[in-house]
């Protein structure tokens, strides 16, 4: 086991860092248990760092940090489940699924997180017909604050006084605050194939048709390009495997478009760097990116090829989930557009617009309700201070009772959680019992829990 003292950790985006007294890279569950018991004995706080793809201080700790980068093995795979260690990276897990002709119903766009990290922070795709990745959890094995392993399934119940709780509903989306996930069993589907129709429409037209498209297409998302008043749509439907193997008959995706897609990060990164110093360039950059890279096309591929892609340009991201009742989500999006365009602030592309179906995890923004997500990013921005356009976003979202995504930047507070997450109090009750000495909380979470 690797151990380091006074270890400096930085997240992928470069906007979160800490100096930790003790840093560990365990290779066995026994070593993880040893670290947890050491922590309890010495009254030290523990956080697990995955790949650092969270943008909030969710994994920051000045006391004990654990990385599972050497605890990432595949344990088993069968016809409808896969079991792996918590530190396995999503891209490695996806390779296993592809080789076994398996998949999940939906995926987060990014594939560089660890499995445990992606589940803990609520990674999700874009489909009203599907839920977040956490909804695929069949079983979790967690090392709790006592150092004892606990296995949690969908049927695991805990009783507090006279009230019974389903522990899965808390542990499936726990922010790492229940303990250290050593093993995960996820339910799988057969691999499937998609046809993705991609096109550009006006922002106001998008507002009119967005929910209809989300109900019609199994997978639907959009990217809004601020200061252009244009939105790029992704509408994907399943096709038969036979159509996939004959995709050249259906595809409308030129070699020039392929070439530009491969160059996008290399060509746009210098533009983002320059725009962070001179925001007046942003409208022109957005127009160029839309016209040059995001031309209409029809792509065909397996679910991984269409729904997942590599992200290489560092960024800081904020995302909020909104109720769709009474068009609350549309009002919030329009208000953000209007205020942004009227302000002095500029925002480079893209603003990510996605949907997920209602689910049962207490801390999910989609708890018991279909949810629309608005996600914005500042690329090539690694500063700890909040960018002004992101603060503007926070301020608008608060007015519409939006629920922040935990792994992304927000103005998250205890009052926000109590108001926006109906399962928050139940989560706290269970969390306080499983970790009474609060060793899995850091400063960020102490003020909330």
N, C-alpha and C positions, 0 to 999 in steps of 0.2 A: 504493500500500500504506500502510495506517495503521500508525504506530509510536508507542508511548507508553513513557515511562520511569517507573519507580517506580509501577507500576499496581496498584491494589488490586482483587483479584478475590474474589467470593463465589459460592458455589454457590446453587442454587435454594432449598434448604432453609434456608440461612443458618448451617449448622453447620460449614462449611469455608471458609477464606479464606486469602489469602496476599498478600504485597507482592512483586511481581515486578520485577526490575531492568529487563527489557525485555518489552514486549507487542507482538505483531504481528497484523495482520489482512491476510494476503496475498490476492491476487485471481487469481493465476496459479500454475501449477506451478513456473515459473521462479523466482518470488519465494520459494516454499516451499524450493526447492533452495538458494537464496541464504542463507536463514535457517539452514538446517541446516549449511551449510559455515561460516557465521559462528560458529555454536555450536561446531563441531569445532575451528576455529582458536583460539577463545578459551576452550576447555575449559569450556563452559557446558552445564548440563543443560536439556533441552527437555521440556515437556509440552504436549499439545494439549488445550484445553478445548472441550467441545462446548456443550451447553445447560446444563451444570451439574446434571444430574439424577442424578449419582452422589452418594452420601452418605458414602463413604469418602474418604480423601485421595488418591485415585487420580490426580487431575489437578493436584494442588497443586505449584507450583514457585516458588521465590524467585529463580530466575535468568531463564529464558526461558519465556514462555507464548505459544502460538499459538492464535488462534481462527480457525476456517474459516467464520465466518458470512458472509463475502463470497466463499466458494468452495463454492457449493451448487447448481450447475446440473444439469439433466437432460442426459445425453449421448445416450442412445438408448433406445428401447423397441421390442421386437418381440413375436412371438406367445408366447414363453415365457421371455424375459429382460428385465431392465431394468438400465441402466448409468447411474450418476450420480456426481457428485463427492462426496467424503467428508463435506463439511459440509452436505449437503442434510438438511433436517429430515424426520422420519418422516411428519408430517402432510402435507407437500408431496408426498412420495413416494407416500403412500396416495392422494392426489387423482389423481396420474398413473395409478396402477394402476386405480382405479375408472373413470376415463374411458376406459381401454383394456380394461375388463372382465377385469382380471387381479387376482390376489391372491397371498398366500403361504399355505402350509398352516396356519400358526398365527401369532399375533401377541402381542407383549407388550401389556399393558393400556394403558400410557401411550404417547402418540404425539408427545411433545414433544422427544425426544432427536434428536441428529443420527444419520445412518445409521452413520457410522464409530464413533461413541461407543456406540451400541446394540449393534453387533457386537462391539466390543472388550470390553465388559463382560458379554456373555453374556445379553442380553435374551431372555426366553422366555415362552411362554404356559402353557396347562395342558391337556396331552393326552399320554397314554401312547403314542399312535399317531404323535406328531410330536416334533421336536427343537427346539432353540433357533433363533433367527433366523439365527445364524451358519452353521447347516447349509445355508442357501440360497446361500451364497457359491459362485459359479462361478469368479470371478477377482478378484484384488486387485492394485492398482498401489500400491506403497509406495515412498516416498523413504527410503532407508536412511541410516545414520549417515555414510556416505561422501558423501552428497548424490546418489547414483546411484539412478535408478528401477529397481525390480525388479517383475516381474509374476509372480504366484503363482497357479497353477491347482491343481485337485485332483490333477494328475499330477506336480507339481513335486517333484523329489527332490533331497536334498542328502546327500553322503557325508562322514562324519566318521571319519577313520581307515578302518577296514574295515566300518563300520556305515552303513547307508542309512536315511535318515529322510524321511518325507513332510512337506514344509514347510507344506502346507496345514493339517495337523493342529495346528500351532503358531500360524501366522499368522491363522487364522480366528477365534481367540479370544485376542488377544495383549495386552490391557490397554494398548494404545498403546506397548508396549515394544519392538516390532520396527521401528518407524519411523512415518512419517506417511502415512496412507492418503489418496491423492488421488482414486482411482477405485475403484468397486465394481461388479461385475456380479453380480446376484442372479437365481437361477432362480425363475420364476413359475408359478403354476397359474391356470386359469380362475377367475374370481370364482364364489363359491358362496353358498348361502343356508342359514340355520339356523333351527330352532325351539328356543327356550330355555325349559325348564320350571324355574321357580324356586319353592322352598318351604323351610319351616323344619322341622328335626327336632332331637331331643335329642342332646346331645354323645355320650353312650354309644351311641346308635343309629347315629350317624355312624361311630364307630369300627368297628362291626360291618359296615357296608355300603360303606365308602369305596372299598376296592379293587375290589369287584364293580362299583360304578358307574363307576370309572375305566376298567375293561376293557370295560364295555358301551357307554358313551357316548364318541363321538369327542372331545368337549370336556366336561370335568368339573372344576369347582373348588368351593371352599366358603369361606365366611367364618364364623369362629367369633367369637361375641360373648362375651368374658370376663365372668364374674360373672353370667351369665344361664343358663349351661349349655345354650345353644341355638346351632345352626349353620344358616346359610343356604346352601342348595345351588343351584348352577347346572348343569343338565344339558342339553347342547345336541347336537342331531343335525341332519345335513344333510337338506334337503328339495329338491324339484325347483323350478326357476324358476317353473313354472306355479302351484305352491302359494304361492310368495312373492307372485305377482301377485294371488292370491285370498286374501291373508292375513287379511282381515277375517272370513273364515269360521272361522279357526282361533285368532285372537288372543284372549287374555283379559288385557287390559291396559287398565284404565279411565282415563278422563280425570283422575280424582282421583290415581291413581298416577303418571301422567305429570307432573302439576303438582307433586306432591311431589318427584319425581326431579329436576326442574329447580331446585327450591329447596334441595336437600339441602346443598350446600356453604355457601350463604348462612346457612342456619338452624343448621347444626351448628358452624360455625367459632367463634362466640362461646362455645358450650358447651365446646369443646376448650380454648380459652384459659382459661376459668374452672376447668376440671378440672385443668389443670397447676398451678394455685395451691392447689386444694383437691381432693385425689384421692378424698376420701370421696364426692364427687358422681358418680364414674364409674359405679358399678353402676346408678344410676338413669338416667343419660344413656344407657348402653348399652341398657337396657330400653326407654327411650323411642324410641331410634333404630330398634331392631328392630321394635317394634310399629307405629311411624308410617311408616317409609320402606320396610321390607323385608317387605311383604305378598306372599303368593303371587301369581304371575302367569305367563302364557305370552306370551313375546315372539317375534316373527318379524321377521327382517331379513337383510340381506346380512351377510357375515362381518365386515365392518368395523363395522357397526352393533351387532352382538352382542358381539364380542370386544374392541373398543377403546372407551375412553371418555376424556373430558377429566378431568384432575385439577388442581384449582385451589387446594386447601387445602395449604399448605406442611407438610412433615413430615420426620422422619428415619426411615429404614427399616433394618431388619436382616433378613437372610434366610439360611437354611441349607438345604442339600440333604442328604437322608438316604437311605441304602440301604434297600431294601424287603425284603431278605433277613431271614428269621426274624422278621418283623414289627417290625424295628428302628424303622421310622418311626412305627408306632402306639405303641410303648413310649415313644418320645421325646415325642410329642405329649401322651400321657396324663400323663407325668411333669411336663411343663411346666404343664399344666392344674392338676395336683394341687398342685405347689409354689407356683404363683402364687396359687391360691385359699387356701392355708394361710398365705401370707406377708402382710405389711402392705402390700405394693405392689398398686396397681390399674392396670389397662391398658384404655384405651378402644379401641373397635372400630376396624377389624376385624383379626383375625389371619387372614392369607391362606394358604390351603391348596391347593397345586397339584401337578401331576405333569408330568414330561416323559419322553420315551423316551430310551434310551441313544444316545450320539453319540460322535464320534471326536476332538473337540477336546481337547487335552491338559489344559487348565485348566478344563474344564467340570466342575461337580459331578456331572454325569450321564455322565462319561467311562466308557464300556463298561458302564453299568448304568442300568436304569430308576430314576428318582429321584423322591422326594416332597419338596416344598419347604414349609417353614414360614416365613412372613414376618410380622413384626410392625412396627408403626409407632407413633411418638408424634407426633400432629398438633399443629401450631402450636408446635413446640418447636425453636428455632433455636440452642440452646446447644451449645458444643463438648464439654462434659463428657457422659459417658455417663449416660443416665437409669437410675435404679436397677432399674426393671422390665426394661430392656434388658440390663443386666448379669446379671440373674437368667436371662434367656433364653440369653445366651452360656454361662453356667455349666452349664445343663442340656444344651445342644447338644454341648458338649465330651465329655460322658459317653457320647454315642452316636455318636462319630466322625463328626459332621456336617461337611460341607464348606461353608465360608462362600461366599456370593455376593460376588464381588470388588468390585462397585460399591456395596455396601451395608455398613453398619457391622457390625463383628465384632471378635473378638479374634484376627485373622489373625496367624500367626507362621510362621517357617520350619519349625518342627517340625510344625505343623498341616498345612502344605502337603505335606511329605514323607510324612506319614502318610495324609492324606486324598485326595491327588491322585496316582494311580499314574503319570500321564504327566509329573509335575513335573520329574524329572531330564532327560528328553528335551527338554522345553521349554527348560530352562536351557542345555543344550548348544547348541541352535540359537540361542537368544537371544544368548549370549555370542559366537558367531561373527559374527552379523549386526550386532552393536553392541559391539565389543570395548572401546571406551572408555566404555561405559555412559552415553551421553549421553541416552538415553530413559528412564533411571531417575530417580526422585526419592527423597527420604528414606524415604518409606513403603515403596518397593520395594527399596531398597538392602539393608535388613536381611533381606529374603526371598530375593533373587536373588544 
